[in-house]
Amino acid sequence: MSNTNLTIDSDSALVLFEWLAGRFHDRTETPEDFTPEDIALSGLLAGLEAVLVEPFLPDYAERVEAARKRLVDAYLQ
């Protein structure tokens, strides 16, 4: 399998990480039950986890909320 590079802004990366982490955090299925889409999203989550430092900071929740707001504000302009 070949690799594809993707560049996204830091706010999008943080919001996607939060959404994906929530999606996979409480799953009760085993990996064998994952759909191909689940596997792709899990890989994206792992990639984001490898590059983001924000999830380990004490003000993580506030950073996510600020990133969400900036994304919405930019989209509405």
N, C-alpha and C positions, 0 to 999 in steps of 0.2 A: 504494500500500500504506500502510495506517495503522500507527501505532506503538502499542505496548502497554508500559506501564511495569511493572516488576517490582521488588519489594524483597525482598532476601534478606540474611541475616546475613553478617557478614564471614568467618566460618569456612567457611560453605557456598560463598561466592564464591571463596575461595582454593582450596578442594578441587576445586571444579568447574573452575576455571581450570587447575589442574595436570593434571587428567584430560583435559580437552579439548586442552590443549597437547600432551600426549603422544599423543593420538589423531591429531592432524593433523601432528605434527612430521615423522614419517618416511614420510608417504604418497608413493607413487610415481605415483598416478593424476594425471591432469590435472583441472582444475576441471570440465571437460566430463563427466567420469566420476562426479562426485559425485551422490549421491542427494539428493532434496529434504531429507531429514533431515540429511545432511551439510552442506548449505548453511545450514540453520537453526542447527545446532550451531556452524558456523564463524562465523556472525554473533554468536552468544552469546559465543564466545571473543573476538571482536574487541571486543565491548562490555565484557567483563570486563577485557581488556587496557587499555582506555582509562581505567578507573577505579582499577585496583589499582596500588599502588606496591611491594607486597611482592616481586613477581618480580624487582625490580631491587636488592633488598637483599642483602648478603652472607650473611645467615643465612636465606635463603629456604627451603631444604630443612627446616631446623628449624622454621620457622614453619608450613610445610605439615603436618609431622608433628604438631605441637601442635594445629593446627586439626582434623586428623583425629581425634585422641584426644578432644578436647572434643566433637566431634559424636557420636562413639560413646557417650561417657559420658552426654551429655544424652539420647540416644535410649534408653539402657538404664534411665534413671531413671523 
